[in-house]
Amino acid sequence: MKVLITGINGRIGQYVAKGLLAKGYEVLGIDIADNINSALSECSYVKADITNMSNLEETLKNYKIDQVVHLAALAHFSSNNITLEDFMKINCEASLNVAKVAQMCGAKKFLFSSTVEVYGQTGELIVNENTPCNPKTNYGKSKYEAEKKLSEYLSSVGVEYFVYRFTPVYLKEYTKDLDKRVLLPKGIGAYYFKDGNHKFSLCSVNNIVDSVVAFMEGKIQSGVYIVSDKQALTAKEIAIMKKDKGEAKRVIKMPYGLIYLGLSMLSWILEKTGKAEKGLLINNLNKLVKPVCYDSLKISKKVELKWNIENTLYSNQQDD
């Protein structure tokens, strides 16, 4: 069975490709780079621009594809030069290009990688797949629009459609989305606000791999799924773990009121000068002090979410 992976050279793409190869699947990868990552030599690879429909169609027209794992995307950028239109072009319009060409190549199942940012700041303590979406960031808006456009098109042509909404992802080679929630620069300290009991829903890349394998093996019905670690950890728990692992010299309780005031002023200045997306800094602060817990119960009924920070980052254990 041949699976097409878009964005195969990306961090998640490489892990997913290795996981599917280990299960005996034939992998065809596409990306914008001239060559595939050297660690993925067993995969077939073609360079393709998914924003160019004619180029994508010409590139893939001679391939038979059974299933698609669409990971290619434009993610967060701090630069205000990246507009909503830029996000829409890659995350929405190009995703529709991939779906159309994949269907022409015979694909029967399509998995779209999305994000919990489609929910926005809901005000709810726990969010699940039934929570209404109200994205606030350009990234979240483009992903949600893509979800809707893909659903409309794929249902019209009889292709099974799956959406995986990832919480912030970490892997051994990339822990930025984890570290920025608890670590100060240069290992000065690991921090938390207030009592530190607010929880973060994070996702090991290995849980993503296992969830994609379950999709490939037909263990999951079409629909929308939140993909996250089974258990959310508190900011204080993560901060203490970072100190115990030698990544921080001390654990620090941060003054929330002072930080909020300073960041509000900085946010106002950056927005007025066009150097930051409106509301982005405060939105990011809210993620630190009022994080939403995302419920992965739905997918956990089909996939054993066995990976966590400890066994992903600090253990030699390998995925099966």
ZAMI-439225 format. One line per field, with one value per residue (C-alpha): residue number from 1; x, z negated, y; residue in one letter. Coordinates in pm, whole numbers, plus 32768, in hexadecimal, padded with zeros to 4 digits. Each point is the difference from the previous one (the first is absolute). Example, Ala and Ser with C-alpha at 12.3 -4.5 7.8 and 13.67 -1.06 7.14 Angstrom:
resi: c(1; 2)
x: c(84CE; 8089)
z: c(7CF4; 8042)
y: c(7E3E; 8158)
resn: c(A; S)
END
This chain:
resi: c(1; 2; 3; 4; 5; 6; 7; 8; 9; 10; 11; 12; 13; 14; 15; 16; 17; 18; 19; 20; 21; 22; 23; 24; 25; 26; 27; 28; 29; 30; 31; 32; 33; 34; 35; 36; 37; 38; 39; 40; 41; 42; 43; 44; 45; 46; 47; 48; 49; 50; 51; 52; 53; 54; 55; 56; 57; 58; 59; 60; 61; 62; 63; 64; 65; 66; 67; 68; 69; 70; 71; 72; 73; 74; 75; 76; 77; 78; 79; 80; 81; 82; 83; 84; 85; 86; 87; 88; 89; 90; 91; 92; 93; 94; 95; 96; 97; 98; 99; 100; 101; 102; 103; 104; 105; 106; 107; 108; 109; 110; 111; 112; 113; 114; 115; 116; 117; 118; 119; 120; 121; 122; 123; 124; 125; 126; 127; 128; 129; 130; 131; 132; 133; 134; 135; 136; 137; 138; 139; 140; 141; 142; 143; 144; 145; 146; 147; 148; 149; 150; 151; 152; 153; 154; 155; 156; 157; 158; 159; 160; 161; 162; 163; 164; 165; 166; 167; 168; 169; 170; 171; 172; 173; 174; 175; 176; 177; 178; 179; 180; 181; 182; 183; 184; 185; 186; 187; 188; 189; 190; 191; 192; 193; 194; 195; 196; 197; 198; 199; 200; 201; 202; 203; 204; 205; 206; 207; 208; 209; 210; 211; 212; 213; 214; 215; 216; 217; 218; 219; 220; 221; 222; 223; 224; 225; 226; 227; 228; 229; 230; 231; 232; 233; 234; 235; 236; 237; 238; 239; 240; 241; 242; 243; 244; 245; 246; 247; 248; 249; 250; 251; 252; 253; 254; 255; 256; 257; 258; 259; 260; 261; 262; 263; 264; 265; 266; 267; 268; 269; 270; 271; 272; 273; 274; 275; 276; 277; 278; 279; 280; 281; 282; 283; 284; 285; 286; 287; 288; 289; 290; 291; 292; 293; 294; 295; 296; 297; 298; 299; 300; 301; 302; 303; 304; 305; 306; 307; 308; 309; 310; 311; 312; 313; 314; 315; 316; 317; 318; 319; 320)
x: c(8000; 808F; 7FD8; 804C; 809B; 8010; 8103; 80CD; 813F; 7F5D; 8035; 7EB7; 8013; 814A; 7F7C; 7EBE; 80BC; 80E9; 7ED9; 7F46; 8136; 802F; 7E9E; 804A; 7F4C; 8080; 803C; 8002; 806B; 7FE1; 8097; 8090; 816C; 80CE; 804A; 7F6B; 80A6; 8119; 7F62; 7ED5; 80B8; 7F03; 7EEB; 7FAF; 8017; 7FA0; 8028; 7EB2; 7F62; 7EA9; 7F96; 8022; 7EE6; 8089; 815B; 7F71; 7F23; 811F; 80E8; 7F12; 7F35; 80BA; 7FE9; 7EFB; 7FAB; 7F28; 8005; 807A; 809D; 8004; 80FB; 8089; 7F9D; 8065; 801D; 8034; 80DB; 8044; 8033; 7ED4; 806C; 7F4B; 7E97; 7EB9; 8003; 8154; 7F79; 7EC6; 80C5; 80D1; 7F28; 7EB0; 801A; 8131; 7F5F; 7EDC; 80F8; 8095; 7EA8; 7F98; 813F; 8004; 7E9B; 8064; 8118; 7F0C; 8015; 7EE2; 8061; 8087; 8093; 8024; 80E5; 7F5A; 802A; 7F46; 802B; 7EBF; 7F47; 8091; 7FE1; 7EB2; 7FEC; 7FC0; 80E6; 7FEB; 7FD8; 7F9B; 7FA1; 7EA0; 8076; 7FA9; 8127; 8054; 816B; 80B3; 8152; 803C; 8091; 7ECA; 7F16; 80AC; 7FFD; 7E90; 7FA5; 80C6; 7F46; 7EB4; 806C; 8099; 7ECC; 7F21; 80D9; 8063; 7E9E; 7F8E; 80F7; 7FDB; 8153; 8008; 8071; 80B9; 8070; 8107; 800F; 8154; 804F; 8160; 80F7; 8152; 8110; 8166; 8086; 7F07; 7F76; 7FBE; 7E85; 8037; 8124; 7F65; 7EEF; 80EB; 816C; 80B6; 8123; 8153; 7F87; 7FD6; 7ECF; 7EBB; 7ED3; 7E8E; 7EF1; 7F23; 7FED; 807F; 7ED6; 7F88; 802A; 8091; 7F80; 8130; 803F; 8125; 8051; 7FF7; 7E8F; 7FC9; 80B6; 7F30; 7EC1; 8063; 804C; 7EA5; 7F6E; 80C1; 7F93; 7E90; 7FD5; 7F69; 7EBC; 7FFD; 7FCC; 80AF; 80F1; 80CC; 8159; 80B3; 80BC; 7F19; 804C; 802F; 8113; 8000; 80F4; 809E; 802F; 80AC; 80D9; 8076; 8046; 80D5; 80C8; 802C; 807E; 8104; 7F5D; 7FB9; 80C6; 7ED0; 7E84; 7F71; 7EA3; 7FC6; 7F3E; 7ED2; 7F74; 8148; 803D; 7E9E; 8022; 8152; 7F90; 7EC1; 80D0; 80F3; 7EE0; 7F62; 8149; 8047; 7E9F; 800A; 814C; 7F88; 80FB; 7F0B; 7EB0; 7EE8; 7FCA; 8110; 80DA; 7EDD; 7F72; 814D; 8007; 7EA3; 807E; 80FD; 7F1F; 7EA9; 8050; 7EE4; 8005; 7FB3; 7F4A; 809A; 7F08; 7F66; 8141; 8082; 7EE8; 80B0; 816E; 80D5; 808C; 812C; 80FA; 8048; 8115; 80C5; 8012; 8015; 8115; 80C0; 7FEB; 80AA; 7EB6; 7FA5; 7EAB; 7F8E)
z: c(8000; 8068; 7F25; 8069; 7EF0; 8045; 7F3F; 7FD3; 7FB3; 7EDA; 7E99; 7FE3; 8167; 7FC5; 7ECC; 80AE; 8130; 7F2A; 7F3D; 813B; 809E; 7EC6; 8031; 8167; 80B8; 814A; 7FCB; 8107; 7F76; 8092; 7F88; 808D; 7FC6; 811E; 7F42; 7EEC; 7EAA; 800E; 7EE0; 80E0; 8120; 8008; 8067; 8160; 8024; 80F4; 7FDC; 8022; 7FC0; 7F6C; 803C; 8178; 8072; 815C; 7F75; 7EFA; 80FC; 80F6; 7EEC; 7F78; 8132; 8030; 7E94; 7F67; 7EA1; 7F04; 7ED2; 7FB1; 7EC8; 8040; 7F17; 80D7; 7F70; 7FB0; 7E86; 7F0E; 805C; 7F21; 812D; 805E; 816B; 8002; 8044; 7FDE; 817B; 7FED; 7F00; 80CE; 813F; 7F68; 7EED; 80AF; 817A; 8025; 7F23; 80F0; 811F; 7F50; 7FC7; 816B; 8090; 7F03; 805D; 816F; 7FA2; 7F5B; 7E91; 7F2B; 7EAE; 7FAA; 7EB1; 7FC2; 7EEC; 7F4F; 7EB3; 7EBE; 8057; 80C7; 7EB2; 7F99; 7E94; 7FB5; 7E8E; 7FBC; 7F1C; 80D2; 817A; 80D2; 8168; 7FC8; 7F80; 80F9; 80C3; 7FF1; 806E; 7FA9; 80AC; 8175; 7FE5; 7F4F; 80F3; 8130; 7F6F; 7FA7; 8158; 8097; 7F28; 8087; 816D; 7FF8; 7F5D; 810D; 8120; 7F83; 7F9D; 8160; 80A1; 7F0A; 7F53; 7E8C; 7F40; 7EB5; 7F38; 7EEE; 7F2C; 7F58; 7EB8; 7FF2; 806E; 7F6D; 8069; 7F99; 8112; 7FC5; 7EB0; 8041; 7FD8; 7EB1; 7F81; 8044; 7F08; 7EDB; 804D; 7FE2; 80F2; 7FD1; 7EF3; 7F00; 7F78; 803C; 7FA9; 7FBC; 7FAC; 7ECB; 7F5B; 8137; 8007; 815A; 80EF; 815D; 8109; 80CE; 8102; 802F; 816F; 7FB9; 7FA2; 8152; 80B0; 7F4B; 8058; 8170; 8001; 7F6F; 811B; 8101; 7F65; 8009; 7E87; 7FFE; 809A; 80D0; 7F39; 7F28; 7EEA; 7F01; 7FE7; 7EB8; 7EEF; 7F22; 7ECC; 7FEA; 7F12; 7F23; 803F; 7EAE; 8050; 8148; 7F61; 7EF0; 8107; 80C7; 7EC8; 7FA4; 8160; 7FE6; 80FF; 7F01; 7ED2; 7F2B; 7FFC; 7FF4; 7FAE; 80EB; 7FA8; 80E3; 7FD7; 8058; 812C; 8081; 7FE7; 80AE; 8115; 8036; 8037; 80E6; 80C2; 8035; 8081; 80EC; 808B; 803D; 80B7; 80CB; 7F6C; 7F67; 8053; 7F38; 7EB2; 803B; 7ED0; 7F0B; 80A1; 7FC1; 7E97; 7FCB; 807C; 7EE3; 7EE0; 8077; 80DA; 8083; 7FCA; 813C; 7FD9; 80CB; 7F7F; 8158; 80A8; 7EC7; 802C; 8140; 7FBC; 7ECD; 7FB3; 7F47; 8042; 7F18; 7FB8; 7F2B; 80F2; 8138; 7F9A; 7EED; 8051; 8100; 8036; 816F; 80A2; 806A)
y: c(8000; 8150; 8132; 8165; 80D8; 8174; 80C8; 7EC4; 80C2; 80B0; 7F94; 7F46; 7F84; 7F4F; 7F4C; 7F9A; 7F7F; 7F2D; 7F78; 7F99; 7F67; 7F2E; 7F7D; 7F9C; 8117; 8089; 8173; 8111; 8150; 815B; 8146; 8141; 7F9A; 7F72; 7EBF; 7F2F; 7FED; 7EFE; 7F3D; 7FB2; 7F59; 7EE1; 80EF; 806C; 8178; 8112; 8175; 80B1; 8152; 7FBE; 8169; 7FC6; 7F1D; 7FBC; 7FB2; 7F17; 7F4E; 7FD3; 7F82; 7EF9; 7F99; 7EB5; 7F92; 7F1D; 807B; 7F46; 80E8; 8160; 8095; 8177; 80A6; 811D; 8151; 8163; 8010; 8123; 8126; 812A; 80E1; 80D2; 7FDB; 7EB1; 805E; 7F45; 7FDE; 7F51; 7F0A; 7FC3; 7FC3; 7EEA; 7F6F; 8012; 802A; 7F1F; 7EF7; 7FF8; 7FD5; 7ED2; 7F69; 802A; 7F6D; 7EE3; 7FA7; 7FFD; 7F0F; 7F10; 8061; 7F7C; 8095; 815A; 806C; 8175; 807C; 8122; 80B1; 8046; 8170; 7FDC; 801B; 8150; 806C; 7F5F; 8053; 7E91; 7F3A; 7EC5; 7FF6; 7ED4; 7FBE; 8088; 8153; 8118; 808A; 8172; 802A; 8144; 7FDC; 8004; 7EA3; 7F7E; 80B1; 7F6B; 7EA1; 8012; 8083; 7EE0; 7F04; 807E; 8016; 7EA5; 7F6B; 8094; 7F89; 7EA6; 7FA3; 805F; 7F0C; 7EE2; 8018; 7FB2; 8133; 8012; 8131; 7FEA; 813B; 7FFB; 80A8; 809D; 7EF5; 7FA4; 7F0C; 7FC1; 80E0; 811A; 806B; 8171; 7FE8; 7F54; 80CF; 8155; 7FAB; 7FC4; 8059; 814B; 8045; 7F5A; 7F13; 8117; 7F54; 7F4D; 80D5; 7FF5; 8100; 800D; 7EA6; 7F4C; 7F14; 8067; 7EDD; 7FEF; 7F10; 7F9F; 7EF1; 7F15; 7FD0; 7E8A; 8015; 80A5; 7EE5; 7EF9; 80BD; 8010; 7E8C; 7FC0; 80D3; 7F35; 7EB7; 805F; 8002; 815C; 8079; 813C; 813D; 8104; 7F9C; 80C1; 7F60; 8042; 7F4A; 7F37; 80D0; 8179; 8074; 8135; 811B; 7FBA; 7E8E; 8051; 810F; 7F11; 7EF5; 80F4; 8055; 7E91; 7FB5; 8114; 80E7; 8113; 8077; 804A; 800D; 8161; 807C; 8127; 8140; 7FDF; 8161; 80AA; 7F1E; 8038; 817B; 8002; 7F17; 80CA; 813A; 7F4B; 7F66; 8157; 8091; 7EDD; 8001; 8179; 7FE1; 7ED7; 7F0E; 7F0A; 7F68; 80A4; 7F56; 7EFE; 804D; 800C; 7EC7; 7F54; 807A; 7F76; 7EB1; 8009; 8066; 7F8E; 7ED3; 7F2E; 7E88; 7F41; 7EB7; 7EE2; 7EFC; 7FC6; 7F8F; 7F51; 7F02; 7F90; 8053; 7FC1; 8159; 7F73; 8115; 8124; 80FB; 7F0C; 7EDB; 80D9; 80F0; 7F4E; 7E8D; 7F21; 7F4C; 7FEA; 7FFA; 7EA6)
resn: c(M; K; V; L; I; T; G; I; N; G; R; I; G; Q; Y; V; A; K; G; L; L; A; K; G; Y; E; V; L; G; I; D; I; A; D; N; I; N; S; A; L; S; E; C; S; Y; V; K; A; D; I; T; N; M; S; N; L; E; E; T; L; K; N; Y; K; I; D; Q; V; V; H; L; A; A; L; A; H; F; S; S; N; N; I; T; L; E; D; F; M; K; I; N; C; E; A; S; L; N; V; A; K; V; A; Q; M; C; G; A; K; K; F; L; F; S; S; T; V; E; V; Y; G; Q; T; G; E; L; I; V; N; E; N; T; P; C; N; P; K; T; N; Y; G; K; S; K; Y; E; A; E; K; K; L; S; E; Y; L; S; S; V; G; V; E; Y; F; V; Y; R; F; T; P; V; Y; L; K; E; Y; T; K; D; L; D; K; R; V; L; L; P; K; G; I; G; A; Y; Y; F; K; D; G; N; H; K; F; S; L; C; S; V; N; N; I; V; D; S; V; V; A; F; M; E; G; K; I; Q; S; G; V; Y; I; V; S; D; K; Q; A; L; T; A; K; E; I; A; I; M; K; K; D; K; G; E; A; K; R; V; I; K; M; P; Y; G; L; I; Y; L; G; L; S; M; L; S; W; I; L; E; K; T; G; K; A; E; K; G; L; L; I; N; N; L; N; K; L; V; K; P; V; C; Y; D; S; L; K; I; S; K; K; V; E; L; K; W; N; I; E; N; T; L; Y; S; N; Q; Q; D; D)
END
